[in-house]
Amino acid sequence: MCKNMDWSPFPSHPTIASSKRRHRLKHYKVQIFRLSRKRWEENMKKDMELMNLKLYLENQSIIEENEKLRKKASLLQQENLALMSEYQKKFPHLDRFSTTLLLLLQQKH
């Protein structure tokens, strides 16, 4: 009888062999695509996290600078009010607009 245990009705038919090879190749390509996509997604996630961290740090820096500028503006406003008060004491006959105008003119010189 038949001693070959791997007997098939089409032992070396080229169409079936190439079909299996194509199927394996296609399956392998899909696996590679999935791995590539997974790596790409992981890289994108890392890139996004890094970008998010950089933006967060930049935002914190802007917030700190903004706070410094607010304090500086507050001090300048207090100084301005003190100067206005001083000028109004020196020149009581001038109204607020005239005092402001006088201050501006003196700053130019």
DAWO-V983441 format. One record per residue. RES is the residue in three letters. NEAR is the number of other ideal C-beta (glycine too) atoms within 8 Angstrom. Layout:
res = [RES & RES]
near = [NEAR & NEAR]
//
This chain:
res = [MET & CYS & LYS & ASN & MET & ASP & TRP & SER & PRO & PHE & PRO & SER & HIS & PRO & THR & ILE & ALA & SER & SER & LYS & ARG & ARG & HIS & ARG & LEU & LYS & HIS & TYR & LYS & VAL & GLN & ILE & PHE & ARG & LEU & SER & ARG & LYS & ARG & TRP & GLU & GLU & ASN & MET & LYS & LYS & ASP & MET & GLU & LEU & MET & ASN & LEU & LYS & LEU & TYR & LEU & GLU & ASN & GLN & SER & ILE & ILE & GLU & GLU & ASN & GLU & LYS & LEU & ARG & LYS & LYS & ALA & SER & LEU & LEU & GLN & GLN & GLU & ASN & LEU & ALA & LEU & MET & SER & GLU & TYR & GLN & LYS & LYS & PHE & PRO & HIS & LEU & ASP & ARG & PHE & SER & THR & THR & LEU & LEU & LEU & LEU & LEU & GLN & GLN & LYS & HIS]
near = [2 & 4 & 4 & 5 & 4 & 4 & 6 & 5 & 3 & 6 & 6 & 5 & 7 & 6 & 6 & 8 & 9 & 8 & 8 & 8 & 8 & 8 & 8 & 8 & 8 & 8 & 8 & 8 & 8 & 8 & 8 & 8 & 8 & 8 & 8 & 8 & 8 & 8 & 8 & 8 & 8 & 8 & 8 & 8 & 8 & 8 & 8 & 8 & 8 & 8 & 8 & 8 & 8 & 8 & 8 & 8 & 8 & 8 & 8 & 8 & 8 & 8 & 8 & 8 & 8 & 8 & 8 & 8 & 8 & 8 & 8 & 8 & 8 & 8 & 8 & 8 & 8 & 8 & 8 & 8 & 8 & 8 & 9 & 12 & 8 & 8 & 12 & 11 & 7 & 6 & 10 & 6 & 3 & 9 & 5 & 7 & 6 & 9 & 13 & 9 & 8 & 11 & 11 & 8 & 8 & 7 & 6 & 5 & 4]
//
